[in-house]
Amino acid sequence: MIDTAALRKRILDLAIQGLLTPDVTVDEGVNLKVNNILVENEIKNDIVLSDIPYDIKNTWCWIKLGWIMGIERGGSPRPIKAYITEAEDGINWIKIGDVSKDGKYIEKTKEKIIPEGEKKSRHVYPGDFLLTNSMSFGRPYISKIDGCVHDGWLILRNTEELFDMDFLYHLLSSSYVYNQFSKKASGATVDNLNIDKVADAIIPLPPVEEQKIIVEKVEEMMQYLETISKLQIMYSSDLEVLKSKIIDAGIQGKLTEQLPEDGTTEELLEQIAEEKKQLIKEKKIKATKALPEITEDEIPFEIPSNWKWVRLGDISTFKGGFAYKSNLYVKESMNQIIRLGNVKQNKLLLDARPAYISDELADETEDYRIKEKDILVTMTGTRKRGDYFFVKLIDGDDILDKRLYLNQRVGCINPFSGVLPEYLVKALQHSLIRKIIFNYETGAVNQGNLGSEEIKKHVYIPLPPVAEQKRIITRIDQLMEQM
């Protein structure tokens, strides 16, 4: 698979260095006045040479963004709700929710604001750039409408008209500019930008004529990448469907032969019952109420006669994560907490916004340390989207270099002897089993949740004898490797 996101970043980096247009020449270089000082093909005195990251053409120049851009911060009438109107003739109230993830323009708003609110906020005009001052967003948008913005936005206005709009968009979207903003951002809990920090960003400025040529090159190449992305998504989608079908078939007993010498699941459940009694006696687990039998109406598909449907709470223990407070995080340590964003289907993303705790806090919460063969499951996501209840079996490599700790809304499943973790992980990915559990989703507005009791009671799987579990794991893995 081609990493189109990385290629997009690379294209922008090459573009703003002039490396996409090495042979392009224009009649005149940049000639501008900044604070009444003429700048001709040279660096203004208060840019330190050591801050210049690369060489540029002699027709370009280095400037600071604030020299030629008007930069303002939005304002917020208080309380905002008092100024919101449902009238169609109100003034556009531009919010973060009015932009799309991959969008470039802001073309409409969901809410309007009354004139009194407009006076206490900041006005935006078509052609203005909006930049969220929180680095959790960190990308620009071009407004196509008149409107007002709150103080979560910074407004950038092309006052000197020395930028082609599309070139400026690509420049502000580049990793070079983003990295400058990232280094300058600060805050107690969330990194934020302010006007001075944005204005201090050092940027390359080509002549406008060359800017337009660069934009043509960039957008031509981006179009190729968009085509590649769509083709890869189509292929990936087909591949994921095929993988899902293989798992479904395996968990329904359609990929393996049932052998009399395997015994029955009833015999396995008797062994598990004895194991639970012993663990309760040793006070390693607590006694729990018996879960209800699985009725015929609950069974989503037929299974072999020597198998049995079992509830997750009857064949495993379940533990929720600890509520680690963000104000106790440390910059870096060997103790990483595993949050929702770190767990995807069969994947552990340790580089996804990592958060760490001190050795002292790690020792205090040792019970939440993640061990090999633990099965992690995410318990929160988007309501009615089914974009969570992801499972990941922890292997030795996952905990080779770090100690991992279970955060809240990430659960940990440990099956009893005779239920292989590798089989259980695959069973929890069966499409119909996932569909059943989401019938018990709770939550308000956009957030969906699955509670630990719902998971233990309402997740039920078909369980074969141990020998066939092993054959199913092997067969599924063999088929996956051929894809």
C-alpha positions, 0 to 999 in steps of 0.5 A: 500500500502506498502511504498517500498521506506521507506523500502529500506532506512530502509534496508540500515540503518540496513545493515550499522549497521551490523544488517542484519548480526548479527551472521556473524563472520570473522576471522579477524577484520579491519586492515588498515593503514591511514596516516601511523597510524595503526588502529585496532578496535579502533576510530582514535583520531580526531573522536569525540565520540559524533559524533558516532551514534551507536555501531558497531561490534568489528571487524568493525571500524569507519573512515572518508571517506577521509582517505581511498578514493581519492576525486577529483573535476571535471574540466570544459574547458571553453567554454565547447562547444568549446571542444565538438565533434560529432566524435565517437572516442572522449572521453566520456563527463559525464553529469548529463543527462547521469544518470537515476533516478533509475540507478546505473551505468554510461555506456554511454554518449550522448556527447564526448570531444576532447583531448584538453578539456580532459586536462582541465577537470578531468578524470574518470576511470571504478570503480570510484564513481561519486557524484553530489556536489549539494544536489538537486541530492545527490546520487552516481553512479559507472562509467563503462567507461573512461571519463571526468567530469565537476566541478558539480561532485565529484570523489571518488576513492577506492585507498586503496581497502578496500571496496567492490564496491557494499557495498560502493554504498549502504553505500553512498546511505544510509540516514545516509551518505546522512544526513551527507552530507546534514548537511555539504552542504552550498551555497547562493542559492543551497546547495553544497558539496566540497571535504573537506565536503565529506572527513569529513563524518564518516562511519563504515567500516566492513571487506571486507569479511563481506561487501560481505555478507551484499551486498548479503543480501541487494540485495536479500531483494531489489529484493523482494521489486522490485517485490512488487513495480511492483505489486503495480504499476500494481494495482495502474495503474488499480485503477487509470484507474477505477477512471478516468472512474468513473469521465468520466461517471459522467461528461457525465451524465451517473451516475445520472438521469436528473430530470425536476424539476432541470431546465436547464443550460440556466437558470443558465447561465442567473443568472451567467450573472447577477452576472457578471454584478453586480461584474463589476459594483462594480469593483470587476472584470473587463469586458472581451471580449465575448468568442466564442460559442462552435462549434459542431466540438469542442464537444468531447461527447454528454451530456443530453439535459438540460445541456450545454457546457461552456467555463471556462472563462464564468463561473469563474475568473482566476488568475495567481500567483505572481513571488516570488523571491527566494532571498526573501525566509525566513528560516521558517514562517507561510507564505508558497508559493505554487509552482508547486511541491506542487500541484498534482491531488487532493493533496496539498503537503506542505512538498515538498521542502517548501518555506516561505516568511516574514510577510511583503512580505505576507502583500504586496501580500495579493491579492495572498493569497489562500482561502478556495474553491479556485481551484489551477491548475498547468500551467507548466510541461513536454512538450507532457507528460500531467504531469500537469494541476493538480487541487486541491480544497482548504479545511479548513484543508489545511489552518488551520495552515498556510497562503498560497500564490500563486506562478507563474505558479500556477493558481487559479480558482473561479467559479461564483455562481451556479457552484459548485467548487467540480463539477468543479474540477471533470469536469477538470479531465475528460480525454477528457477535459484534452486532449483538453487543451493540444492541446494548449500547448506551450513551447520549448524543454522539458518544456510545458506551458499553459497560462491563456488565453488558459485555460480560452478560450480552457477549456470547460466543460459540465455544468448541473443544480445545483441540478444535479451537487450535485448528480454527486458529491455525486455519484462519491464520493460514488463510490470512497469510495468503491475502 
